[in-house]
């Protein structure tokens, strides 16, 4: 993904996630051509926070993106979902609540 398109997509995704109660507080970071969505979670006996990557959005053709989920093994698994950022955020909010919900 070109740098300008990546920055615009990241800003738009940040805006969409912050506007949805279930995904509010999630972070978006870039990793190559991907936008990684995650949440800072408290892990360990002392409650240290750690970045917990959960979803990956990959640019496809035009304004279309693909959605992947992070498995317990750390590998990314593609889902059958593709669409605009708005469509993918709707899918995340309606079908993937268990993946984006905070642990605590």
Order of alpha helices (4+ residues) and beta strands (2+ residues): alpha-beta-beta-beta-beta-beta-alpha-alpha
